[in-house]
């Protein structure tokens, strides 16, 4: 149902952050987490202008942004008559941190266009987000929630597959106070990959999906190992090697989150102690960092996300 002029008060969308790759699942796997971008419509003009303007954002964002670009793209793709929309945005997702902030913004713009026009298939939404992002993994998690894998297709919409993520597993995520753009992190990657490294990652991605579906957590440490991108990006990510080398019986796996510089650990208990252990690695290197323990976001969590907001503090 379309949103009518005058009914826009406090209408908006909430979109989760995401942790992508999970080691060797480069551009394939992502998990939505309980860290959110919230966008609220504050004014709507039924003028057929088909534009969106962010009138206030927290934190401030200068120039054009992915929310606006996504709304405008959907207007071009569909040709539907759409109003001029004015919104306020508030994000807990750090930018340039490897937590899917740009994908969340793109999905927010697409969902807002839906709100003021008509529903669209999730395949079309994912295709639009992918055209903006250049890859579909974070967008799939932001749209569907939970753990997703993607299949990009040359002449058709990408496909998102949903997998079970065990509710007792959480992420402890360290985000150094240095941004890293996805384009810079991708620029250091080689265009070719040795066969043995390709096989290495394929074996572990399948092992990872199996471990999560079966609850065989003892496989996770090996299953999140990678030879495709983490070694190459280590020079861009403070303390990556040191964090990946952390050994603790409660750490089930560790890997670079997306393109970085955030690094994620997986655990199911003793989160506070692991946070301190992780923070100590950055303190010794005199590297300011934010540590968050995050649960996975499932679709039903949107209504309750204000009660499940993650904590995080500067060190």
N, C-alpha and C positions, 0 to 999 in steps of 0.2 A: 504494500500500500504506500502511495506517495505521501510525503510530508507536506501538509498544506500550510500556506502562509498564515502566521498567527499561532501555529501549534508547535513552534520550534523551541519554546522555552525549555532549557536544560536537556534538549535532545542532542545526542551525540554518539560517539563510539569509543570503545576501549579496546586497545590492541596490545598483545603481549610482546615482550622481547623474545629473543631466541638465541640458543647456543647451537652453532652449526659445525659440521664436519665430524665431531666426536672422534678425533684421531684420523683414521684413514678414509672416512666417508666424504672425501672432498667434493663439494658441490652436489652432494647426494642426500645427506642426513642432516636433520635439524630437530631441536626440541624447543617448544615454547615454554617460557619460564614466567614466574609470577613477579614480573617487573613491567610496568605499563606506561603506555602513551594514552592519554585521554584527550579527546577533542570534542568540544561542545559548540553547537550552533547558537550564536547569539543574535543573529539577524538573518532574514531571508527575504529576497525581493523576487517576486514572481514575474520577472521581466524577460525571461528567455536568454539571459546573458551567459549562462553556462560557465560561470567563473566562481572560483573560491578564493577568498582572501583571509589570511591569518592576521587578525587585528591585534592579538596579544599572544605571546608564547613564553612559557617558563620551562627551561631557560630561554633567553632571547635567541632568536635565529634571524640573521640578517639575510636580505635578498630572497630570491625564490627558494622554495622548499619542496620536498617530495609530496607533501599533502596536497599542495596546490597543483603540482605537475600531474599527479595521479587523477585528480578530479577533471582537469582539462583534457587529459588523454582519454578518459572514459567518455567525455562529451564528444570528442572527435571520432572515437571508434564506433559509438552507437548512433550518433546523429540525433539523439533524443533532445527534445526541448527541456531545458533544465534552468532552474533559477540561479540568480547570483546569491552566493552563500557567504556569510561572514562568521568566522569561528575563533574560538580561543583554544589554545593547546597547552597542555601541561604534561611534561614527560619526566619519568623517573629513569629512563633508559639513557645511559651516557652515550654521547655521540663519538664516532670513530674509535669504538672500544671493542669491536668484535661481538656485540650483543644484538645485532639486527635492528639498530635504530632506524636506518633508512628504509628497510623493508617494512617496519611497523608504520612508518609515516606514509609510505606508498599504499599499504593496505587500508589505512585510515581514510585516505582520500578516496579510494575506490568505494569503501563502505558508505562514506558520506554521500557519494553520488547515487548509490543505491537507495539511501534513505529518502532522497528527494525526487526519485524517478520511479524505478521499479526494481524488483529482485533480479539478480543475474546468477548464472551457474557459477559454481566455484572454479570450474575449468576456465571460464572467461576471466574471472577475477585473477586467477593465478597467471594466465597468459599476459594480462595487462601489467601485473606487478613485475613479472619476469622481463618484460620489454623495458621497464624502467630500471630494474636492478642489474640486468645482465646475467643473472643466475636465479634459480627458482627455489633454492633450499630454504632460506630464511622466510621468504614470503609464504611458502607452503605451511610452515609451522605457525606463522602469524595468522593465517586464515583458518586452519583446521584445529590448532592446538595440539598438545601432546607431541609424540614422536612421529615424524613423517620422513618418508623418502620420496624422491622425485624421479620422473622419467621425462626428460626433455625430448620433444619430437620436432623434426624439421618442418613438416607441413601441417601440423595440428597443434592443438593446445597441449601444454605439459600435463602430465598425470601426477597426482599426489597420492601416495599410499600411506595409510595410517597403521601404526604399530602400537603395541601395548608398552607403556612405560610403567614400571613398578612404582606404586605410590610411596613406598618406603625409601626410595633413593632420592637424594637431594644433591644439588650442586653447591660446592663452596667455591666462589669465584673471586679471584684477585684481579682488580683492574688498576694497573699503574696509571699515574697521572700524566701520561704522555699519550696523545692521540696517535692513531695509525689509520690512514685512509685505506680502504679496500683496494683502490687502484695502485697505491704504492706497494702494498703487500703482494698484489698479484704480479707487479712488474718484475719482481725478483725471481719468479718461478720459471723454470725451464720449459720449453715447448715440447721436449721429449723426455721419456722416462725409461730407464732400463727395464727389460722384461722381468727380471727377478724382483724389482721393486714393485712393479704393477701386480705381480702375483702375490707378493707379500701383503699388500693392502687389500686385495680382493679376498684373500683368505681371512683376514682379520675383520673386515666389515661383515662378512657372513657369520663369523664367530660372535661378533658383537650383537647382531640382531637375534641370533639363537640364544645367547646368554640372557638377554633382556626378556625374551618371550618365555623362557623356561625357568628363570630365576636362578640360573647357575652363575652366581656372582663371582665365583672363583675364576671364571674365564675373563672377566672384564679387564684386568690389568694388561694382559697380553692382547686382548681384542681391540684396545684403543691405541695400540702402537701404530706409527706412521712412518713411511719413507717418501711420501710425495711432496709435502710442503713444510713441515715443522722445522726440519733441519735448516732449510733454506731461509726461513723467516726468523731464525733464532737471533740473528744480528740486529733485527728490528724490534725485538720484544725483550724488555728488561727481565732478567731472572728466569727466562723460559727454561733453560737447561737445568737450573737449580731446582725449580719447582717440579719439573718432570721427573727429577731424580729423587724426590722425597719418598721415603720409605716409612710406612706406618701400617699396622695391621687393619686400621679402619679406613684407609684410603683404598678404594676399590679400583680406581683408574684416574689418570690425569692426562690433560691434552690442551692444546691451544683452542680457545673459543673463537670460531670463525677465523677471520684474518688476524685476530689479536688487536691490541696487546693483552686482552684479558686471558687468563689461564684458568681452567676449570678442573676441580677435583670432584669425584663422585664418592659419596659415603651414605651410610644409613643410620649412623649414630655418632655421638661424641662430637657434634658439630662445633661447639665452642672451642674445644681443645684443638681441633684441626684448624679452625680459623687462626688461633694464636700461633700454631706451628707454621702456617702459611705466611702470616704477617711477619714473622721473625726473619724469613728469608729476604724480604724487602727492606726491613729495618736495618739489617746488617749491611745492605748495599746503599743505605741512605736514599731509598727510592720511595717517595710517597705513594700510597696505594689505598684503595677502597676494597674492603672485603665484604662480600654478601653471601649469605646462605639462602638459596632459592629452591622452592619446590617447583615441580613441573605444572604448567598451566594446562588444564583441560577445558573443553568448551563450556562446561557448566560453571567454571570458576569465574566467569566475567561478572555475574551478579554478586559474587562474594569477594571480589578482589580487594575492596576497601578494607575487609577484615583480615586479609592475608598478605598485606604489603610487607615487602622484605625490609630487613634492617641493613644498614650499612654506615660505616663511619670512617672518616679520614684518620690516617695514622701519621 
